[in-house]
Amino acid sequence: MRAYVASRLAQTALVVFLSLSAVFAMVRLSGDPVLLFMPMDIQAKDVNEFRQRLGFNDPIPLQYARFLAGAVRGDFGESLRYRRDAMGLVLERIPATLLLAGTSLLLTFAIAVPLGVLSAVRRDGPLDHVVTIATVLGQATPGFWLGLILIYLFSVRLGWVPTGGMGGVAHLVMPSIVLAAFYAARIARLTRSAVLDA
């Protein structure tokens, strides 16, 4: 048992190390991160001063070692976009993420279970065929595409809900629908099968 636990911990450490290495490499391969977040009309001396302050002028192995040491302590540096501590931003958004997950789960079960039961009770009827087609489409539609279509229809064209951001209930509507669509389709099919078996 100890050997198994030690093996799993070693595998986990390796995966975390490789993930951190991949993140570090992708940031460096995507171009100069300083230039991505600075105004277009900035002078070269200001860019160099900012790069020096963030440590981007140091050799790559030193930057990598500093990045790994910070990651071990839970310090992922300063967000270049928000000019704040990156880990603080993540922790600040956890309540919003939990709220979104909760509303998505609630929506999933509120839609999927009744549809699955009705589809099974009215087996081979028109409602069953409509639910079957809807569940197949729900599982086949990519979430990013559904999200873009919803943004275009309900935000851009109709102006009913905001296109993004965090705030009130209106900001939760479209993300919750997109997250719930795939799982509601799957749970509706499972509910239908379970009711028919029973």
BELRABEL-V277100 format. One record per backbone hydrogen bond with DSSP energy under -0.5 kcal/mol. CO is the residue of the C=O (numbers start at 1). NH is the residue of the N-H. If there is no record, write none. Layout:
CO/NH ; CO/NH
This chain:
1/5 ; 2/6 ; 3/7 ; 4/8 ; 5/9 ; 6/10 ; 7/11 ; 8/12 ; 9/13 ; 10/14 ; 11/15 ; 12/16 ; 13/17 ; 14/18 ; 15/19 ; 16/20 ; 17/21 ; 18/22 ; 19/23 ; 20/24 ; 21/25 ; 22/26 ; 23/27 ; 24/28 ; 25/29 ; 26/30 ; 28/31 ; 31/33 ; 32/36 ; 33/37 ; 34/37 ; 39/42 ; 43/47 ; 44/48 ; 45/49 ; 46/50 ; 47/51 ; 48/52 ; 49/53 ; 50/54 ; 51/55 ; 51/56 ; 51/57 ; 52/55 ; 55/58 ; 59/63 ; 60/64 ; 61/65 ; 62/66 ; 63/67 ; 64/68 ; 65/69 ; 66/70 ; 67/71 ; 68/72 ; 69/73 ; 70/75 ; 71/74 ; 74/76 ; 77/86 ; 79/83 ; 84/79 ; 85/89 ; 86/90 ; 87/91 ; 88/92 ; 89/93 ; 90/94 ; 91/94 ; 93/97 ; 94/98 ; 95/99 ; 96/100 ; 97/101 ; 98/102 ; 99/103 ; 100/104 ; 101/105 ; 102/106 ; 103/107 ; 104/108 ; 105/109 ; 106/110 ; 107/111 ; 108/112 ; 109/113 ; 111/115 ; 112/116 ; 113/117 ; 114/118 ; 115/119 ; 116/120 ; 117/121 ; 118/122 ; 120/123 ; 122/125 ; 122/128 ; 125/129 ; 126/130 ; 127/131 ; 128/132 ; 129/133 ; 130/134 ; 131/135 ; 132/136 ; 133/137 ; 134/138 ; 135/139 ; 136/140 ; 137/141 ; 142/146 ; 143/147 ; 144/148 ; 145/149 ; 146/150 ; 147/151 ; 148/152 ; 149/153 ; 150/154 ; 150/155 ; 151/155 ; 151/156 ; 152/157 ; 153/158 ; 154/160 ; 154/161 ; 168/171 ; 169/172 ; 169/173 ; 170/174 ; 172/176 ; 173/177 ; 174/178 ; 175/179 ; 176/180 ; 177/181 ; 178/182 ; 179/183 ; 180/184 ; 181/185 ; 182/186 ; 183/187 ; 184/188 ; 185/189 ; 186/190 ; 187/191 ; 188/192 ; 189/193 ; 190/194 ; 191/195 ; 192/196 ; 193/197 ; 194/198
